[in-house]
């Protein structure tokens, strides 16, 4: 009788464990489940001449063009992060949908560029602008000028007004880099 009781108890325990493991409610959801960004499109439009539009496509970290920036001009810059499905790229809404989990920082090298986050940029719930739409005032560039752009995921804190409110390159603490591209700008 004791043997039958132990077998029955073992079977019940097995059924209980298996039924718990198969329940969809018990599987934790991956909160960062996303497609990888494979292409970044940077479009600059001269604020004084709407016909002066430059587009750079960066795939796998390699830019297909370089930017021709003119001292004294101001450009409207728009970033489009794209994912690949089958053999074509399309814009990803994930960054806008998860705006509080992302932030874009800019770092010009060998170029004096003042950057302001545009009035129509996406605003995070903490009041900081994401950085998808910016204005670049070109103070000067060198023949070796570059603009580094990073999309940071999950930063602990962000500061759009770094280094100042009049030059909003942006700064983050913590997080991981989802995208890191550099575009020649001269």
Residue, then its C-alpha position, 0 to 999 in steps of 0.5 A: x500500500x505504501x508503494x502504491x501511495x508513493x507512485x500515486x504521489x510521484x505521478x501527481x507531482x509530475x503532472x503538476x510540474x508539467x502543467x505549470x511548465x506548459x502555461x504561457x503565463x509563466x514564461x517571462x516576456x523578453x522586453x527587448x525582443x526586436x529585429x536588428x537595425x541593419x541600415x541607417x539613412x541620414x538625410x540632410x536638407x539645407x535650411x536655406x535651400x530645400x533643393x539641397x538635399x543629401x542622403x547617406x545610407x549606412x549599411x553594416x557600418x559603411x556609408x555609401x556617401x560623405x556629407x558636403x557641409x558648407x560653413x555658415x549653412x544650417x541643415x535639417x537632419x533626419x535619421x531613419x533606422x531600418x531593419x531588413x526583411x527578406x531582401x529589402x529594408x524598411x523603417x522601424x517604428x520600434x525606436x519611436x514606440x520605445x522612446x523611453x528606452x532609447x536616446x541618440x548622441x552625436x559626436x563631431x570630430x574635426x568639425x565645428x558643428x552646433x547641433x540642436x534637437x528639432x522642435x518636432x523631434x520625438x519627446x521622451x516622457x522625461x522631457x528629453x528629445x530623442x534625437x531623430x530630428x536635429x538641426x546642424x549649424x556648420x561653423x567649420x569643417x576640416x577635410x577629415x571631418x566626421x560625425x559619429x552617431x550612436x543609438x543607445x538602448x536602456x540608458x540609466x539617464x540622458x541629457x539632451x543639453x550636453x555640452x550645453x542647451x545651445x549645443x545638444x549633442x547629448x550624453x547618456x549614463x549606462x545602457x548599451x549601444x544598438x547602433x554606432x555609425x560614423x559619416x565623413x562630413x566635409 
